[in-house]
Amino acid sequence: MIAGGHQIKYDMLALTTGSVPRRLPPAIGGTLEGVHVVRGLDDVDRMAPEFADTRRVLIVGGGYIGLEAAAVAAKKGLKVTLVEMADRILQRVAAPETSNYFRELHKSHGVNIVEGVGLDTLIGKGRVTGAKLTDGTTLDVDFVIVGVGISPATALAEATGLEIDNGIKTDAQGRTSDPLIFAAGDCASFPYKGGRIRLESVPNAIDQAEIVARNMMGEGVDYTAKPWFWSDQYDVKLQIAGLNTGYDNVITRPGDKPGSTSFWYYQGDTLLAVDAANDPRAYMIGKRLIEGGKSPDKVAISDPSTDLKLLM
C-alpha cells in the first residue's frame, strides 16, 4: 500500500530504502533552528544560506562527512570548529596515520579540531547560538552541522516482518527472509568473508542493486563485494580500496608528488586495504592487488623506489 491507500500488487519486491542520518536528541538542542544534517540535496539546499563569509560553524563528528563539511566551510572563509568525542578523527574508519594526515591538512586551513571532547548541549531559544562541550568549554556559533553517522532505513522492512541484522538481512543474492523480497544498498546487510557486513557507499549501492535486479529475473548470481570509497577535501582526493577491519600494522608509502601518500593496511602479511591521498597509482594498484588476493612484501611497499606495477 502506498500513500493515499492505493495498493500495488507485486510478484517480487526490491527494498532500496537507503539510510537516514543520525540526529542530535531534542533534549540537547537537536531540534533548534540552524542545526543541520547532510544526506541529500535537500539538506544541502537548506543549509546553503548559512555559508556566509566569517560566520561561525560548529561541526559535530570527525568522520568523513564532518571533515568534508569542514573543508567546504573553511574554503568559504567561515570560522570552523570541529569536535570529535573519540580520541582522534576518523578513529572508526582509519588508522592513526590517515587521521594525522587529515588533521594536519585541516589545521593548515584554519580549522580548529577538538578531539576527545563531546558535545554536552546546544544553546539557544528557537535558534542555536552556542554550544557547551563536555570539558566545560562554551562556544558562540551561528549554525551547526551534525555528522555522527547514519542508520539503515529498516522501518518498512520491520513492519513487513523481515529479519533485521544490522540492516535488512539478505543472503548472498540479495534475498531477504521473505523469498519474494530483495534488498540492496545502505539498508541491506549481506554475507562477506564468513561474516556479515553492511556497506555505506555509492559503489556498493549500484553494484548490489544490479545483482539484485539480475536475480529477480532468475539469474541466481551471488554478490561479491569489492569495497572502495572516496573523499574530497580541499585539493586532496582520498581513495580507499578494501576494508581495513582487523589490521595490525600499517605501511606508509610516500607518493611521487608533494603531499601525496598512501597507507597500506596489513593483517600479518595479508594486505587488507589501502588509503591513497592524491596518489591514484597506489590506489589502482592496491585495489587490483586486494581483489586478486595478492599481498606484496611490506618492505617493498615501504620503499618509494619500488615500482608498484612490478608487484602485480
Protein Blocks (a to p, Z undefined) as FASTA:
>chain_A
ZZhhiacddfbdcddebpadddddfklopmgghiacdfblmlmmmmmmmmgghiacdded
jbfklmmmmmmmmmnopacddddfbfbehklmmcfklmmmmmmmmmmnopacdehiacfb
dcdehiacbdcdfkopacddfbdcddebjaddfklmmmnopaceeiaaddfkopafblkb
ccedjkbccdeehiacddddfklmmmmmmmmmmmmnonopacdddddddddehjbccdde
djfehiabdcddddfbehiacddddehjacfbdcdehilklmmmmmmmmmnopacdfklm
mpmkbcfklmZZ
